[in-house]
Amino acid sequence: MTSADQAEWVPVFTSLSVRQFRKLVRIVVHRGGEQSGTGRRWSLPFADRVLLFTEYYRTNLTLRSVALQFGVSKSGAHRVVDHLAPLRTLAPIVNRHGPDTALIVAGTLVPTHHQSITAPSRTTDTR
């Protein structure tokens, strides 16, 4: 089973150094990720939940695969991801620019299916 205690796996599954991962854990704690209250207890330690969550988004594995890797049920992995998802956003950036400033965000262009160029995905049988 994968665990945050095994420091050698952190860079492999998160592409973060161990130091960066520990900082991420502290940030998520600060944002309320280690919420304790009534309800079902978590089956994983908090650092393992952050690792599971980070690996899920980083590797694009299915919840079933990630759950198996951490030794939890698929629904348990889903609860972890669902609980930590709102906390993954970046802190708001203070607006340092005027109202007439245009900002450009770099991104990757992903081609999509263009039906006028390629064949349709369904064929009609005219027998």
N, C-alpha and C positions, 0 to 999 in steps of 0.2 A: 504494500500500500504506500502511496505517496504521502509525504508529510512535510510540513515546513521545517520540522526539526532536522531533516536531511538537507543540509544547505547546498549540497551539490546538485539537487534537482531544481532549485529555485531559478537559476539562470536558464536552464533547459526549457522549462515550461512557461516562464514569464518574460524572458529576454531582459530581465532586470538583474542587477547585481544583488547580492544578499543585503548589502547596505541600503540600496534603493527599495528593496522589498520591505525591509523593516520600517523604513520611513513611510511607505505606503500603508502598512498596518497601523502605524501611529495616526496617520491622517484619517483613515477609516474609523478608528476608535474615536477620534475627536469629532467626527461628523455623526456619531451616534450608532455606529455599526455593531458595537458590542452590547446593544440594547439588552438589558435584563429586565424581565417582567414576568407576568403570568403567562402561562401557555406551555407548549412543548419545549423541553430542553434540547439544545443543540447536541448532536451526537459527535460533532467534531470540535476541537479547540478552535479558538477564534483565528489564529494565524493560518490554520489549515483551511478554514472557510474562505479567507481572503485568497489563499493560493488556489483553491478550487475555482473560485469566481474569476480570478485573473487568468487562469489556464483556460477556462471555458471561452472567454472572450478572445484570448490571444491565439489559441490553436484552432478554433472553430470546430472542436470535437462535439459530438452529440452529448446530451445530458447523460444518456445511458453509459457512454464510454467514460466520461469524467466520474460518474458515480461509482462505477466499477473500480476505477483506479484509486478512489479514496475510501472504498469499502462502505459506502452508504447506498441507500435506495435511490432510484431515479427521482422519486418525489422529494426525498431529502435534499438532493442536489438542486432540484428546482427551487425549493424553499430558500436555500442559501443564495442562489442567483437572484431570485425575486427580492429578497431582503436587502442585498447589497447593491442592486442595480441603481437605485436612486442616488447612491453615494458615490458613484463612479464619475460623475460630472466634475469638471474642473471648477475651481472657485471662480466667482465672477471677476472679470477683469475691470478695473477702474477705467472709465472712458477718459483717455488722455487726448483724444482727438476732437477737433471741432465738428459741428454738425454737417459741414460740407466736405468732410474727408471721406474718401473711398478707400476701403481696405480690400486687399486681394488675398484670398485664402487658396493655398496650393492644394491640389487634389489629384486623384487619379481618374482618368476617364475610363469608363468601363463600357465596352460596346454592348449594345442590346440588339435583340432580334428585330430586323427591319423587314417587314413582310413584303414590301414592294420589290426588294432585291433578292431575297432568298425564297426557297420553296415553302409552301404552307406546311404546317406541322401535321395537319390531318389531310388524308386523301379521301376523296369521295369515290365510292364504288358505283359505276354506272351500268352495272349488268342488267 
